[in-house]
């Protein structure tokens, strides 16, 4: 019986020590949050990628706008002149407008597909670099977990500013190294 009471006393002591250790363990767990949308909007690397895409696709976009305006002008002219044209002329011009519109739609789709492909490539580079920086911040500041999506996050856990600052510093350093 004596050994049973000793075991109970030991179990009670161990249980109490485990309960008192729980708050200490809970305090050691660190979670952080990164807002990727803000990174895409505010990081210099993301802004640079956006500017690069705009420059790369500006001419094609302008050409599409010109084609659309020309097509609109031709369509308006056809609408005005249609009542005075012969049946053969009307049919011929209508077929011509349809062909031009089909060509415009094809070029527009190709433009959008090319733009989306390049945008995804550029964004993937930003994501890859941002993930490396997030990992560096998490390791340096001893975070246990970093979340990228959450319904609610307490602002004290948001490390987005630190990540953007580190990304900007890294892109400035690499731009300086490339410029020398």
C-alpha positions as CSV (number, residue, x, y, z in Angstrom):
1,X,0.0,0.0,0.0
2,X,2.9,2.2,0.8
3,X,4.3,1.8,-2.7
4,X,0.9,2.6,-4.2
5,X,0.7,5.9,-2.3
6,X,4.2,6.7,-3.4
7,X,3.3,6.1,-7.0
8,X,0.2,8.3,-6.6
9,X,2.3,11.0,-5.1
10,X,4.9,10.8,-7.8
11,X,2.1,10.8,-10.5
12,X,0.6,13.9,-8.9
13,X,3.9,15.7,-8.8
14,X,4.6,14.8,-12.4
15,X,1.1,15.8,-13.4
16,X,1.4,19.2,-11.7
17,X,4.8,19.8,-13.2
18,X,3.4,18.9,-16.7
19,X,0.5,21.4,-16.2
20,X,2.9,24.1,-15.1
21,X,5.1,23.4,-18.1
22,X,2.2,23.8,-20.6
23,X,2.0,27.6,-20.4
24,X,5.8,27.8,-20.9
25,X,5.6,25.6,-24.0
26,X,2.7,27.6,-25.4
27,X,4.7,30.8,-25.0
28,X,7.6,29.3,-27.0
29,X,5.4,28.6,-30.1
30,X,5.7,31.6,-32.5
31,X,3.5,32.0,-35.5
32,X,3.7,34.7,-38.2
33,X,1.7,35.8,-41.2
34,X,2.7,37.1,-44.6
35,X,0.3,39.0,-46.9
36,X,1.3,37.9,-50.4
37,X,-1.0,40.4,-52.1
38,X,0.9,43.3,-50.3
39,X,4.2,41.8,-51.4
40,X,2.9,41.8,-55.1
41,X,1.8,45.4,-54.7
42,X,4.6,46.9,-52.6
43,X,7.8,45.0,-53.1
44,X,10.3,46.7,-55.6
45,X,10.9,43.3,-57.3
46,X,7.1,43.0,-58.0
47,X,6.9,46.6,-59.2
48,X,9.9,46.0,-61.5
49,X,8.3,42.9,-62.9
50,X,5.1,44.8,-63.6
51,X,7.0,47.6,-65.4
52,X,9.0,45.0,-67.4
53,X,5.7,43.3,-68.5
54,X,4.2,46.7,-69.5
55,X,7.2,47.6,-71.5
56,X,7.4,44.2,-73.2
57,X,3.7,44.1,-74.2
58,X,3.1,47.9,-74.8
59,X,3.6,47.7,-78.6
60,X,1.4,44.7,-79.1
61,X,-1.3,46.3,-76.9
62,X,-1.1,49.5,-79.0
63,X,-1.3,47.5,-82.2
64,X,-4.5,45.8,-80.9
65,X,-6.1,49.1,-80.0
66,X,-5.3,50.4,-83.5
67,X,-6.8,47.3,-85.1
68,X,-9.9,47.6,-82.9
69,X,-10.3,51.3,-83.8
70,X,-9.8,50.6,-87.5
71,X,-12.3,47.8,-87.4
72,X,-14.8,50.0,-85.5
73,X,-14.4,52.8,-88.1
74,X,-14.8,50.3,-91.0
75,X,-17.9,48.9,-89.3
76,X,-19.5,52.3,-88.8
77,X,-18.7,53.2,-92.4
78,X,-20.4,50.0,-93.6
79,X,-23.4,50.7,-91.4
80,X,-23.8,54.2,-93.1
81,X,-23.2,53.0,-96.6
82,X,-25.0,49.6,-96.5
83,X,-28.3,50.9,-97.7
84,X,-26.7,52.4,-100.9
85,X,-24.6,49.4,-101.8
86,X,-25.5,46.6,-104.2
87,X,-26.2,43.2,-102.7
88,X,-22.9,41.8,-104.0
89,X,-20.9,44.8,-102.5
90,X,-22.7,44.6,-99.2
91,X,-22.0,40.8,-99.0
92,X,-18.4,41.3,-99.9
93,X,-17.8,44.1,-97.4
94,X,-19.7,42.2,-94.7
95,X,-17.5,39.1,-95.3
96,X,-14.4,41.4,-95.2
97,X,-15.5,42.8,-91.8
98,X,-16.2,39.4,-90.4
99,X,-12.7,38.2,-91.5
100,X,-11.1,41.3,-89.9
101,X,-13.0,40.8,-86.7
102,X,-12.0,37.1,-86.6
103,X,-8.4,38.1,-87.1
104,X,-8.6,40.8,-84.4
105,X,-10.2,38.2,-81.9
106,X,-7.4,35.7,-82.7
107,X,-4.7,38.3,-82.1
108,X,-6.4,39.5,-78.9
109,X,-6.6,35.9,-77.5
110,X,-2.9,35.3,-78.4
111,X,-1.9,38.5,-76.8
112,X,-3.8,37.7,-73.6
113,X,-2.4,34.1,-73.5
114,X,1.2,35.4,-74.0
115,X,0.7,38.2,-71.4
116,X,-0.7,35.7,-68.8
117,X,2.2,33.3,-69.4
118,X,4.8,36.0,-69.0
119,X,2.9,37.4,-65.9
120,X,2.9,33.9,-64.3
121,X,6.6,33.6,-65.0
122,X,7.5,36.9,-63.5
123,X,5.2,36.4,-60.5
124,X,6.7,33.0,-59.9
125,X,10.1,34.6,-59.6
126,X,8.7,37.1,-57.0
127,X,7.1,34.2,-55.1
128,X,10.3,32.1,-55.1
129,X,12.4,35.0,-53.8
130,X,9.7,36.0,-51.3
131,X,9.5,32.5,-50.0
132,X,13.3,32.4,-49.5
133,X,13.1,35.7,-47.6
134,X,10.2,34.5,-45.5
135,X,12.2,31.4,-44.6
136,X,15.2,33.6,-43.6
137,X,13.1,35.9,-41.4
138,X,11.4,32.9,-39.8
139,X,14.7,31.2,-39.0
140,X,16.3,34.4,-37.8
141,X,13.5,35.3,-35.5
142,X,12.7,31.7,-34.5
143,X,9.2,31.4,-35.8
144,X,7.6,27.9,-35.8
145,X,5.1,28.6,-38.6
146,X,4.5,31.3,-41.1
147,X,1.0,31.4,-42.8
148,X,0.2,33.0,-46.1
149,X,-3.5,32.9,-45.9
150,X,-5.8,33.4,-43.0
151,X,-9.3,34.6,-42.3
152,X,-8.1,36.7,-39.4
153,X,-4.7,37.5,-38.1
154,X,-3.7,39.7,-35.2
155,X,-1.5,42.5,-36.7
156,X,1.2,41.8,-34.2
157,X,1.9,38.5,-36.0
158,X,2.1,40.1,-39.5
159,X,5.7,40.0,-40.7
160,X,4.9,41.3,-44.2
161,X,6.7,44.6,-43.7
162,X,9.9,42.8,-42.6
163,X,9.7,40.6,-45.7
164,X,9.1,43.5,-48.1
165,X,12.0,45.4,-46.5
166,X,14.3,42.4,-46.9
167,X,13.1,41.8,-50.5
168,X,13.7,45.5,-51.3
169,X,17.2,45.4,-49.7
170,X,18.0,42.2,-51.6
171,X,16.8,43.6,-55.0
172,X,18.7,46.9,-54.4
173,X,21.8,44.9,-53.6
174,X,21.5,42.7,-56.7
175,X,20.8,45.8,-58.8
176,X,23.8,47.5,-57.4
177,X,25.9,44.4,-58.1
178,X,24.6,44.1,-61.6
179,X,25.2,47.8,-62.3
180,X,28.9,47.8,-61.2
